[in-house]
Amino acid sequence: MPQCIHLYLDESGPRKPDRSKNDKKPKYDYFAMGGFLINEEDEDLAKKQHSDFCTRWDIDYPLHSVEIRHTSDNFHWLSKLGKDDFTKFVSDLHATVCSIPMLGLGCVIHRDNYNALYKEAHAHNRWKMCKTAFTITLERAARYAISKDRKLRVFMEACGKKENKLLKGYYQEMRDQGMPFDAGKSSRYSPLDAATLKSTLYDLQYKNKQQSTLIHFADLLLYPMARGGFEKEYTAYEYLMRDKMLYDAHLEDGERTFLGTKYSCFDVKIEQPTVEVA
């Protein structure tokens, strides 16, 4: 068996470029897919740190990021804590994350800018955002694995059968044909070819949050990475960068464009229509 780097992935936001008419548009509108990289031999430590944290706080349910942030559902009890105890919980959670030798990595797509660029010209041919985010994240994770002379095993949070099958198709396409993007437009990224991807992408498995405690950490890291695309001063993102828990923190500015978390369509300048004043 080859030595592997494990990539745990979660996703956030609707996969389709257009939101449902009934959706309430959030302040930060994006689709993101990401999580963390970890050496396979470090997983036991990660599981122990997760278990110890949950024992300290009497938690026997998944560490859902959105529930923690909004002190809702299983984490409604956080809203009843005093300021000191709440700070203690957040600090302990951050310390637990930082005690694990893992690196956050992903892809975040700015929905408004994406649609401004592609909706008119490609209204009926736009990909689901998961195809872009999934393939970019896997290719960058594969580069990391190659740099460590390892293979890449991917663990994805399970969704529905249809959604899981779709990602399986993207995964197999990468192994068989390489990256799906226009060769000319993507040439500056020097994408890995099919042979390299096939030899590096070792396996793809699905886990749910009840089966895999490590998927919880993918959930916890993904939101700060996504929010960081809009707001670099967001506290959780700042702390994760400060403590070098994100791959970006280990890269030079020029390297992040090609190796780190991909922030797609964030640097696009959308011209606003001129309004004539009478």
TABEL-V66124 format. One record per residue. N is the residue number from 0. OMEGA is omega in radians with two decimals (* if undefined). D_FIRST is the distance of its C-alpha to the first C-alpha in Angstrom with 1 decimal. Layout:
BEGIN
n->N omega->OMEGA d_first->D_FIRST
n->N omega->OMEGA d_first->D_FIRST
END
This chain:
BEGIN
n->0 omega->3.12 d_first->0.0
n->1 omega->3.01 d_first->3.8
n->2 omega->-3.07 d_first->6.6
n->3 omega->2.81 d_first->8.8
n->4 omega->3.10 d_first->12.5
n->5 omega->3.07 d_first->13.9
n->6 omega->3.08 d_first->17.2
n->7 omega->-3.03 d_first->19.6
n->8 omega->2.98 d_first->22.5
n->9 omega->3.09 d_first->26.0
n->10 omega->-3.10 d_first->29.1
n->11 omega->3.12 d_first->32.8
n->12 omega->3.11 d_first->35.9
n->13 omega->-3.12 d_first->36.8
n->14 omega->-3.12 d_first->34.7
n->15 omega->-3.14 d_first->37.8
n->16 omega->-3.13 d_first->39.7
n->17 omega->3.06 d_first->43.0
n->18 omega->3.04 d_first->43.4
n->19 omega->3.13 d_first->45.2
n->20 omega->-3.11 d_first->49.0
n->21 omega->3.14 d_first->48.9
n->22 omega->2.99 d_first->46.3
n->23 omega->-3.08 d_first->47.6
n->24 omega->3.14 d_first->46.5
n->25 omega->3.11 d_first->44.8
n->26 omega->3.11 d_first->45.8
n->27 omega->-3.03 d_first->42.4
n->28 omega->-3.04 d_first->41.6
n->29 omega->2.81 d_first->38.0
n->30 omega->-3.13 d_first->34.8
n->31 omega->3.00 d_first->31.7
n->32 omega->-3.11 d_first->28.0
n->33 omega->-3.11 d_first->25.8
n->34 omega->-3.08 d_first->24.3
n->35 omega->3.05 d_first->22.0
n->36 omega->3.12 d_first->18.9
n->37 omega->3.04 d_first->17.1
n->38 omega->-3.07 d_first->14.2
n->39 omega->-3.10 d_first->11.9
n->40 omega->3.12 d_first->13.0
n->41 omega->-3.07 d_first->16.5
n->42 omega->-3.14 d_first->16.7
n->43 omega->3.09 d_first->18.2
n->44 omega->-3.13 d_first->21.0
n->45 omega->3.14 d_first->21.6
n->46 omega->3.12 d_first->22.1
n->47 omega->3.13 d_first->24.4
n->48 omega->3.08 d_first->26.4
n->49 omega->-3.12 d_first->26.9
n->50 omega->-3.12 d_first->27.9
n->51 omega->3.12 d_first->30.3
n->52 omega->-3.11 d_first->31.9
n->53 omega->3.10 d_first->32.5
n->54 omega->-3.12 d_first->34.0
n->55 omega->-3.07 d_first->36.3
n->56 omega->3.08 d_first->37.6
n->57 omega->-3.12 d_first->37.6
n->58 omega->3.09 d_first->35.4
n->59 omega->-3.12 d_first->33.6
n->60 omega->-3.07 d_first->33.1
n->61 omega->3.09 d_first->31.0
n->62 omega->-3.12 d_first->31.7
n->63 omega->-3.12 d_first->33.2
n->64 omega->-3.07 d_first->34.2
n->65 omega->3.12 d_first->37.2
n->66 omega->3.12 d_first->38.5
n->67 omega->-3.12 d_first->38.2
n->68 omega->-3.07 d_first->40.0
n->69 omega->-3.10 d_first->42.7
n->70 omega->-3.07 d_first->43.0
n->71 omega->3.07 d_first->43.0
n->72 omega->-3.10 d_first->41.8
n->73 omega->-3.11 d_first->39.7
n->74 omega->3.08 d_first->40.4
n->75 omega->-3.13 d_first->44.1
n->76 omega->3.10 d_first->44.7
n->77 omega->-3.12 d_first->43.9
n->78 omega->-3.11 d_first->47.1
n->79 omega->3.11 d_first->49.1
n->80 omega->2.99 d_first->47.8
n->81 omega->-3.08 d_first->50.1
n->82 omega->-3.10 d_first->49.2
n->83 omega->-3.13 d_first->48.1
n->84 omega->3.10 d_first->45.7
n->85 omega->3.10 d_first->44.3
n->86 omega->3.11 d_first->43.7
n->87 omega->3.12 d_first->42.0
n->88 omega->-3.10 d_first->39.6
n->89 omega->3.14 d_first->38.7
n->90 omega->3.13 d_first->38.3
n->91 omega->3.11 d_first->36.1
n->92 omega->3.13 d_first->33.9
n->93 omega->3.14 d_first->33.6
n->94 omega->3.10 d_first->32.9
n->95 omega->3.09 d_first->30.1
n->96 omega->-3.08 d_first->28.5
n->97 omega->3.14 d_first->29.0
n->98 omega->-3.07 d_first->27.5
n->99 omega->-3.14 d_first->24.0
n->100 omega->-3.14 d_first->22.0
n->101 omega->-3.11 d_first->21.7
n->102 omega->3.12 d_first->23.4
n->103 omega->-3.13 d_first->25.3
n->104 omega->3.11 d_first->25.1
n->105 omega->3.10 d_first->26.6
n->106 omega->-3.12 d_first->29.3
n->107 omega->-3.11 d_first->32.9
n->108 omega->3.11 d_first->35.5
n->109 omega->-2.98 d_first->39.2
n->110 omega->-3.11 d_first->40.6
n->111 omega->-3.13 d_first->44.3
n->112 omega->3.10 d_first->43.6
n->113 omega->-3.13 d_first->41.2
n->114 omega->3.10 d_first->43.8
n->115 omega->-3.13 d_first->46.6
n->116 omega->-2.91 d_first->44.7
n->117 omega->-3.01 d_first->43.6
n->118 omega->-3.07 d_first->45.5
n->119 omega->-3.07 d_first->48.6
n->120 omega->-3.05 d_first->47.1
n->121 omega->-3.02 d_first->44.1
n->122 omega->-3.06 d_first->45.5
n->123 omega->-3.08 d_first->44.0
n->124 omega->-3.14 d_first->40.9
n->125 omega->3.08 d_first->39.3
n->126 omega->2.87 d_first->35.6
n->127 omega->-3.03 d_first->34.6
n->128 omega->-3.14 d_first->33.6
n->129 omega->3.14 d_first->30.1
n->130 omega->3.11 d_first->29.2
n->131 omega->-3.05 d_first->30.2
n->132 omega->-3.11 d_first->28.7
n->133 omega->-3.06 d_first->25.4
n->134 omega->3.11 d_first->24.7
n->135 omega->-3.13 d_first->26.0
n->136 omega->3.14 d_first->24.0
n->137 omega->-3.13 d_first->20.7
n->138 omega->3.14 d_first->21.7
n->139 omega->3.06 d_first->22.6
n->140 omega->3.10 d_first->19.4
n->141 omega->3.08 d_first->17.5
n->142 omega->3.13 d_first->19.8
n->143 omega->-3.14 d_first->19.0
n->144 omega->3.13 d_first->15.2
n->145 omega->-3.14 d_first->16.0
n->146 omega->3.12 d_first->18.4
n->147 omega->-3.13 d_first->15.8
n->148 omega->-3.13 d_first->13.5
n->149 omega->2.99 d_first->10.9
n->150 omega->-3.13 d_first->10.0
n->151 omega->3.02 d_first->12.2
n->152 omega->-3.04 d_first->11.9
n->153 omega->3.04 d_first->15.6
n->154 omega->-3.06 d_first->17.4
n->155 omega->3.05 d_first->21.0
n->156 omega->-3.12 d_first->24.0
n->157 omega->3.02 d_first->25.1
n->158 omega->3.05 d_first->28.5
n->159 omega->-3.12 d_first->30.3
n->160 omega->-3.12 d_first->28.9
n->161 omega->-3.13 d_first->30.6
n->162 omega->3.12 d_first->29.3
n->163 omega->3.14 d_first->25.7
n->164 omega->-3.14 d_first->26.1
n->165 omega->-3.14 d_first->27.6
n->166 omega->3.06 d_first->24.7
n->167 omega->3.12 d_first->22.2
n->168 omega->3.10 d_first->24.6
n->169 omega->-3.13 d_first->24.5
n->170 omega->-3.13 d_first->20.7
n->171 omega->3.10 d_first->20.7
n->172 omega->3.11 d_first->23.7
n->173 omega->-3.13 d_first->22.0
n->174 omega->-3.07 d_first->19.2
n->175 omega->-2.98 d_first->21.9
n->176 omega->-3.09 d_first->24.9
n->177 omega->-3.10 d_first->24.1
n->178 omega->-3.01 d_first->26.1
n->179 omega->-3.03 d_first->29.1
n->180 omega->3.08 d_first->31.8
n->181 omega->-3.03 d_first->34.7
n->182 omega->-3.12 d_first->33.6
n->183 omega->-3.08 d_first->36.8
n->184 omega->-3.08 d_first->37.0
n->185 omega->-3.04 d_first->33.4
n->186 omega->-3.11 d_first->33.4
n->187 omega->3.10 d_first->34.3
n->188 omega->-3.10 d_first->30.9
n->189 omega->-3.06 d_first->29.1
n->190 omega->3.09 d_first->26.6
n->191 omega->3.14 d_first->23.2
n->192 omega->-3.05 d_first->23.5
n->193 omega->-3.11 d_first->21.7
n->194 omega->-3.14 d_first->19.6
n->195 omega->3.12 d_first->18.3
n->196 omega->-3.13 d_first->17.8
n->197 omega->-3.12 d_first->16.0
n->198 omega->-3.07 d_first->13.4
n->199 omega->-3.14 d_first->13.1
n->200 omega->-2.96 d_first->13.6
n->201 omega->-3.04 d_first->10.4
n->202 omega->3.02 d_first->12.1
n->203 omega->3.13 d_first->15.5
n->204 omega->3.10 d_first->16.6
n->205 omega->3.10 d_first->20.1
n->206 omega->2.96 d_first->21.3
n->207 omega->-3.02 d_first->24.9
n->208 omega->3.07 d_first->26.5
n->209 omega->-3.11 d_first->27.1
n->210 omega->-3.00 d_first->23.5
n->211 omega->3.10 d_first->21.9
n->212 omega->-3.09 d_first->23.9
n->213 omega->3.03 d_first->21.8
n->214 omega->3.12 d_first->23.3
n->215 omega->-3.11 d_first->26.6
n->216 omega->3.05 d_first->25.8
n->217 omega->3.11 d_first->25.2
n->218 omega->-3.10 d_first->28.6
n->219 omega->-3.11 d_first->30.2
n->220 omega->-3.01 d_first->29.1
n->221 omega->-3.09 d_first->29.8
n->222 omega->3.10 d_first->33.6
n->223 omega->3.10 d_first->34.3
n->224 omega->3.14 d_first->32.4
n->225 omega->-3.12 d_first->34.4
n->226 omega->-3.14 d_first->37.7
n->227 omega->3.08 d_first->37.2
n->228 omega->-3.14 d_first->37.7
n->229 omega->-2.94 d_first->41.2
n->230 omega->-3.08 d_first->42.0
n->231 omega->-3.13 d_first->40.5
n->232 omega->3.08 d_first->42.6
n->233 omega->-2.95 d_first->41.1
n->234 omega->-3.10 d_first->40.6
n->235 omega->3.10 d_first->37.1
n->236 omega->3.13 d_first->35.9
n->237 omega->-3.10 d_first->37.9
n->238 omega->3.13 d_first->36.4
n->239 omega->3.06 d_first->32.8
n->240 omega->-3.14 d_first->33.5
n->241 omega->-3.08 d_first->35.5
n->242 omega->3.03 d_first->32.7
n->243 omega->3.08 d_first->30.1
n->244 omega->3.07 d_first->28.0
n->245 omega->-3.13 d_first->28.0
n->246 omega->3.13 d_first->26.2
n->247 omega->-3.09 d_first->29.7
n->248 omega->-3.14 d_first->31.0
n->249 omega->-3.06 d_first->28.9
n->250 omega->2.99 d_first->30.1
n->251 omega->-3.10 d_first->33.4
n->252 omega->-3.12 d_first->35.6
n->253 omega->-3.13 d_first->35.0
n->254 omega->-3.07 d_first->31.2
n->255 omega->-3.13 d_first->31.2
n->256 omega->-3.03 d_first->32.6
n->257 omega->-3.01 d_first->29.5
n->258 omega->-3.03 d_first->26.7
n->259 omega->3.10 d_first->27.8
n->260 omega->-3.11 d_first->28.9
n->261 omega->3.05 d_first->30.8
n->262 omega->-3.00 d_first->34.4
n->263 omega->3.10 d_first->35.5
n->264 omega->3.12 d_first->39.3
n->265 omega->-3.08 d_first->40.2
n->266 omega->-3.13 d_first->42.0
n->267 omega->3.08 d_first->44.0
n->268 omega->-3.14 d_first->47.8
n->269 omega->-3.13 d_first->49.4
n->270 omega->3.10 d_first->53.1
n->271 omega->3.13 d_first->55.4
n->272 omega->3.12 d_first->58.4
n->273 omega->3.11 d_first->61.6
n->274 omega->3.13 d_first->64.1
n->275 omega->3.11 d_first->67.8
n->276 omega->-3.12 d_first->70.1
n->277 omega->* d_first->73.6
END
